[in-house]
Amino acid sequence: MDAFSSSFLSTFSLPNLSPPPSNPPLLNISAVRIEEKPPSTATTASPTRTSQPSKKPNSALPVPQRPTSKRAPPPTPVRPAPSLPTTIFNAFDDIINNFIDPPRGQALDPKHVLSDNFAPVDELPPTECEVVEGALPPCLDGAYIRNGPNPQFLPRGPYHLFDGDGMLHAIRISGGRATLTSRYVKTYKYTVERQTGSPVIPNVFSGFNGLTASAARGAVTAARALAGQFNPTNGIGLANTSLALIGDNLFALGESDLPYSIKLSPDGDIVTLGRHDFDGKLLVSMTAHPKIDADTGEAFAFRYGPVPPFLTLFRFNSDGTKQPDVPIFSMTRPSFLHDFAITENYAIFPDIQMGMDPVGMIMGGSPVGTDSTKVPRLGVIPRYAKDESEMKWFDVPGFNIIHAINAWEEDAGRTVVVIAPNILAVEHTLERMDLIHSSIEKVRIDLQTGAVSRHPVAARNLDFAVINPKYTGKRNRYVYAAVGDPMPKITGVVKLDLASSECDRRDSTVATRMFGPGCYAGEPFFVARQPDDPDADEDDGYVVTYVHDENAGESKFLVMDAKSPELDIVAAVKLPRRVPYGFHGLFVRESDLKKL
């Protein structure tokens, strides 16, 4: 599941959130800071917002050098005494977390949420890896970077998986050799709390547990702001969800804030350049799932929130210039809108049964709930629309999607086709992810008659599905999806051939790679073998992912042949330390790394 750190929540609840961390006896927790630990020597960026990140010269990235066999341990920092305001605020947090709102249920219990390989790790400087099987293909010349939650401080009170600070795990590949780096995204929240030595800015998903707890946490949060511990106008986002290349800039994304611009240094290290507002044209936030048209270089995005307009569409030119907002007022109630799709001419938005639930919050639940009486629908709007006058909504009963895989047009633009995992029990999405079953479906919408038809294309519990990025918004044949058994753990990857189910509606699975007992992976990603060849087969490339063996306590980077009938492993790289389970990733070619 994704981070869901959405503007829908952050805008509504900024004064009313704050489950401060601490250090209960977690299961298998390692390498994470406790409160009041001082800043390390890790590189940090200024928390001030930048309109345009600085550029580095287009110098070649050298082959990583082999490190020495032993690395001198870093000096042990001296822990400074916390300030008086920090001590007072932390004491109030303790009262709230111990007496008013202690962790309830597995979804908010840090002993459960941060167990095994969900446990956070500390930063890792560029460290060379060992190729233990096969050889890295020459086309993997660049970096695979994956984002995910990694809390800076151990939670003392309620904690949800989606509330962790963003950490990037980048494997830099050059000349058949690989280097791994893990760095926090140096968000304003991360930087302020690092300097303070304890949590300051509230979390989103674990702060709403009834009015009493929300009011108490809101009061402490307001007092921290008035005391000058943080400035909410600088953003509270985690940047823990995904990454995207927009123009010549690489961004770490989370829906509760502006994007954070990052780059990779020549040795493979990750540097946060700063919060990015596109020359002042992006003022609030944006989706963590923008769609990039490979033909035009444009990026299409949106934001959603708790007050009208509940949905806003916008786009970026190929050079990264943001175009004007298009507010969508025909979405008449705030829906939980995490992802969308584009075609050559349209943008498609889901309006699902998840949305704001104030009654549930009053009763002690989450502000995001489900409405079983609501009929899900899909909205279709021209992607270059200047207003919402051409927006059309189509009812699709029972179709609740969090992620979209792809969409395209047929019949000379008369029909729109959407491919997405449909969550069959949407009420479990936030609180019991292990009960989620997502069935990938194909939906056809006749834009002229309004007729809607749909059918499943695979029976397994599948999500985190990707395609060849070249086919975004165009008809594609192949899908690579993660097998949840149960989610959020991923036990394997399947390849779907959408053409195989066109006539007889049979299961379209044509290849499977299971990782074995105790081995779980992250989201797969497709890397084309010849990305610049217009005649290359759609599935001519490799599927890559991080895999962790919980029995051996080791993580690997796997490269699988996307064309092979069993997704054969062509290379396995043993990582110098484990990579926690996370969310979404991106492969950035060296030619694009040079432009950052």
HELIX and SHEET records of a PDB file:
HELIX    1   1 SER A    7  SER A   13  1                                   7    
HELIX    2   2 LEU A   14  ASN A   16  5                                   3    
HELIX    3   3 LEU A   84  ILE A   95  1                                  12    
HELIX    4   4 ILE A   96  ILE A  100  3                                   5    
HELIX    5   5 GLN A  106  LEU A  108  5                                   3    
HELIX    6   6 PRO A  110  VAL A  113  1                                   4    
HELIX    7   7 ASP A  116  PHE A  118  5                                   3    
HELIX    8   8 LEU A  161  ASP A  163  5                                   3    
HELIX    9   9 TYR A  188  THR A  196  1                                   9    
HELIX   10  10 LEU A  211  LEU A  226  1                                  16    
HELIX   11  11 PRO A  232  ASN A  234  5                                   3    
HELIX   12  12 PRO A  358  ILE A  362  1                                   5    
HELIX   13  13 VAL A  426  HIS A  428  5                                   3    
HELIX   14  14 MET A  433  LEU A  435  5                                   3    
HELIX   15  15 PRO A  469  TYR A  471  5                                   3    
HELIX   16  16 LEU A  498  SER A  501  5                                   4    
HELIX   17  17 GLU A  590  LEU A  593  1                                   4    
SHEET    1   A 5 ARG A  49  THR A  50  0                                        
SHEET    2   A 5 ILE A 270  HIS A 276  1                                        
SHEET    3   A 5 TYR A 260  LEU A 264 -1                                        
SHEET    4   A 5 ASN A 249  LEU A 253 -1                                        
SHEET    5   A 5 SER A 242  ILE A 246 -1                                        
SHEET    1   B 5 LEU A 124  GLU A 128  0                                        
SHEET    2   B 5 ARG A 177  TYR A 184 -1                                        
SHEET    3   B 5 GLY A 166  SER A 174 -1                                        
SHEET    4   B 5 GLY A 142  PRO A 149 -1                                        
SHEET    5   B 5 GLY A 585  ARG A 589 -1                                        
SHEET    1   C 5 GLU A 130  GLY A 134  0                                        
SHEET    2   C 5 ILE A 569  LYS A 574 -1                                        
SHEET    3   C 5 GLU A 554  ASP A 561 -1                                        
SHEET    4   C 5 GLY A 541  ASP A 549 -1                                        
SHEET    5   C 5 CYS A 519  ALA A 521 -1                                        
SHEET    1   D 5 GLU A 130  GLY A 134  0                                        
SHEET    2   D 5 ILE A 569  LYS A 574 -1                                        
SHEET    3   D 5 GLU A 554  ASP A 561 -1                                        
SHEET    4   D 5 GLY A 541  ASP A 549 -1                                        
SHEET    5   D 5 PHE A 525  ALA A 528 -1                                        
SHEET    1   E 4 LYS A 291  ILE A 292  0                                        
SHEET    2   E 4 ALA A 299  TYR A 304 -1                                        
SHEET    3   E 4 LEU A 311  PHE A 316 -1                                        
SHEET    4   E 4 VAL A 326  ILE A 328 -1                                        
SHEET    1   F 4 ALA A 341  ILE A 342  0                                        
SHEET    2   F 4 TYR A 346  ASP A 351 -1                                        
SHEET    3   F 4 ARG A 377  PRO A 382 -1                                        
SHEET    4   F 4 LYS A 392  ASP A 395 -1                                        
SHEET    1   G 2 MET A 354  MET A 356  0                                        
SHEET    2   G 2 VAL A 368  THR A 370 -1                                        
SHEET    1   H 4 ASN A 406  GLU A 410  0                                        
SHEET    2   H 4 THR A 415  ILE A 423 -1                                        
SHEET    3   H 4 SER A 438  ASP A 446 -1                                        
SHEET    4   H 4 VAL A 452  PRO A 456 -1                                        
SHEET    1   I 4 LEU A 462  VAL A 466  0                                        
SHEET    2   I 4 TYR A 478  GLY A 484 -1                                        
SHEET    3   I 4 ILE A 490  ASP A 497 -1                                        
SHEET    4   I 4 THR A 509  MET A 514 -1                                        
END                                                                             
